[in-house]
Amino acid sequence: MRAYNVRNGHLPEHDSISPRYTGAPDWGLNAGRALAEHLPRALEKYYQEMGWDKTGTPRPETLAALGLEYVAKDLAEK
């Protein structure tokens, strides 16, 4: 599914969440502590764990492991 999305214009900027979730709450256990500063590293780690490169594109070896070598060729042409 990710390869399909990348082939159709999905960019790393599209992998974001609403600012409502990244701001610091005014009260509670996490009052004043924002999530936003942790998101870039979390996204980088997610890409790595999924077998994608830094742009969120599945790596050829990841696709090959799934039997999708022909998709890797399509992404290389992009």
Wavefront OBJ file of the C-alpha trace (Angstrom):
o trace
v 0.000 0.000 0.000
v 2.847 2.398 0.816
v 4.506 1.799 -2.560
v 1.193 2.559 -4.273
v 0.845 5.784 -2.310
v 4.433 6.847 -3.067
v 3.930 6.155 -6.767
v 0.865 8.389 -6.637
v 2.518 11.374 -4.990
v 2.616 10.683 -1.266
v 5.369 12.761 0.363
v 6.935 12.719 3.837
v 5.061 15.957 4.591
v 1.850 13.976 4.381
v 2.952 11.812 7.319
v 1.923 14.215 10.025
v -0.723 14.519 12.675
v -3.006 17.332 13.693
v -1.452 20.163 15.719
v -4.167 19.449 18.294
v -2.217 16.337 19.262
v 1.232 17.901 19.319
v 0.643 20.900 21.569
v 1.302 20.961 25.295
v -1.751 20.356 27.481
v -2.661 23.023 30.017
v -3.386 20.572 32.829
v -2.761 17.000 33.905
v 0.382 14.922 34.278
v 1.864 16.224 31.019
v 0.960 19.883 31.469
v 3.424 22.055 29.558
v 5.113 19.095 27.829
v 4.643 19.037 24.061
v 4.756 15.991 21.833
v 5.805 17.960 18.742
v 9.509 17.908 19.549
v 9.529 14.095 19.526
v 7.654 13.551 16.269
v 10.540 13.885 13.768
v 12.579 11.226 15.576
v 9.531 8.983 16.005
v 8.759 9.224 12.282
v 12.381 8.465 11.396
v 12.308 5.408 13.650
v 8.975 4.294 12.148
v 10.359 4.547 8.604
v 13.394 2.535 9.662
v 11.317 -0.181 11.325
v 9.044 -0.445 8.283
v 12.017 -0.901 5.943
v 11.565 2.454 4.219
v 14.162 5.079 3.349
v 14.258 8.595 4.828
v 11.610 9.778 2.357
v 9.188 7.040 3.362
v 9.708 5.005 0.194
v 9.923 1.233 0.696
v 13.466 -0.016 0.147
v 14.040 -2.535 -2.659
v 15.116 -5.208 -0.186
v 11.909 -4.713 1.805
v 9.800 -5.147 -1.307
v 11.855 -8.166 -2.389
v 11.272 -9.815 0.989
v 7.546 -9.434 0.336
v 7.796 -10.849 -3.189
v 7.211 -7.434 -4.758
v 10.387 -7.021 -6.810
v 8.407 -5.656 -9.742
v 7.170 -2.795 -7.549
v 10.752 -1.862 -6.669
v 11.439 -1.413 -10.392
v 8.441 0.937 -10.682
v 9.640 3.019 -7.737
v 13.169 3.219 -9.136
v 11.777 4.749 -12.338
v 9.896 7.416 -10.372
l 1 2 3 4 5 6 7 8 9 10 11 12 13 14 15 16 17 18 19 20 21 22 23 24 25 26 27 28 29 30 31 32 33 34 35 36 37 38 39 40 41 42 43 44 45 46 47 48 49 50 51 52 53 54 55 56 57 58 59 60 61 62 63 64 65 66 67 68 69 70 71 72 73 74 75 76 77 78
